[in-house]
């Protein structure tokens, strides 16, 4: 029978390995600070973990040592099992692939602009080719690949893992995970893009240490990933967080979901570009819009702030119901200051005052890489189960 002392050592060993998984290599002193355990306990548990092969000692912090003269400090790191995993982020207009080792260090990354919405099979062929290219760049073979995590910009039915809605016309009734599995011959786990963005920001980005948050992806589409009590909330059939399809104008533009006046018809990167372009002589891009926002350009600031207010109005209702501590704004437009300010202003205006006071609104740390990083994490989580 396991004694309570052994159970406690188990729990403490897990706090050390989770901290190393989240933070990378650390000194024993940092582990003492990070876990709140005593120096003697940390030293003894690290000894256990080294003898079982779970962790190794290293002087490599993964970044240059800035300590001036003298030897670099001895660190403790999770040992890396052989082989790798891949993350595949399929957006409306791009495919991004990352190949990583088994602890999530990205070894190679590929991005391509692809008209994903038009034809699912073509986009999946391209994604499979990019996985093979990224493996080659990382010095790995297909036989080294343990699993692939992937995301698609549409809700995935929780039971069938297929896309049921018309949001991606060329993907209707496709099961993306099975399709990519057929092309690569390794296990593939699929989820919605905003869900994986939320997981990435929670594990490695702006939401580290939070347990109740909403991740809002503002890109070619608009979606949200909801984390409650530290766990992703997918809902009964897997489609929780469809913030982009909150109706804001009953008689508005027809949305790709088939409804009218959805929030996404007002706030999406292509829509905002189309709104701004007539007032500018040069062709606008998302990068250009973000630069103009930083420069204080009046038109861009107005449009992004209005877009933020529209998102914040819908978020205020969600926040009244869920009482999150954090909203992380991600996607290609997530870094916009005016968008963030607009969201904050509308939440303050429309959410219940105590709900608004408990809430912080920040930009994501991982930018438009959040989804691919989340896809890598999903693959690692499924392999180690
Ligand atoms: Zn819609």
Boltz pocket constraint, residues with backbone or C-beta under 6 A from the ligand:
constraints:
  - pocket:
      binder: B
      contacts: [[A, 244], [A, 245], [A, 255], [A, 256], [A, 257], [A, 258], [A, 259], [A, 262], [A, 264]]
      max_distance: 6.0
